[in-house]
Amino acid sequence: MAKPIKETPVLTGKDAERFAYAVEHPRTVTKEEVARAQEVYERLSKVAAIPF
């Protein structure tokens, strides 16, 4: 039987400030990073073909 999932803790203080800043100011992604991620995705999808 599966173990119950614990509640997610609430962020407070500096952790909450860093998280809010990261959400408001996302890191820019280069075209090269997008192309590499797409290539890796395509390679993995061929290896682990899961029928849906």
C-alpha positions, -999 to +999 in steps of 0.1 A: +000+000+000+012+035-008+024+059+019+004+090+024+018+122+009+029+149+033+015+184+030+037+209+012+053+234+036+046+271+032+075+292+021+083+321+044+110+347+048+139+348+023+128+316+007+095+332-002+111+363-015+135+343-037+107+322-051+085+353-059+114+369-076+122+338-097+085+336-108+084+373-117+118+372-135+121+340-154+155+331-170+157+337-207+163+306-228+184+307-260+174+291-293+203+267-289+189+255-255+155+250-270+169+231-300+190+209-277+160+201-254+139+192-285+166+169-297+169+152-264+131+148-261+129+133-296+157+108-288+142+098-255+107+094-270+121+069-295+138+049-268+109+049-243+080+047-267+050+046-244+017+040-262-011+063-253 
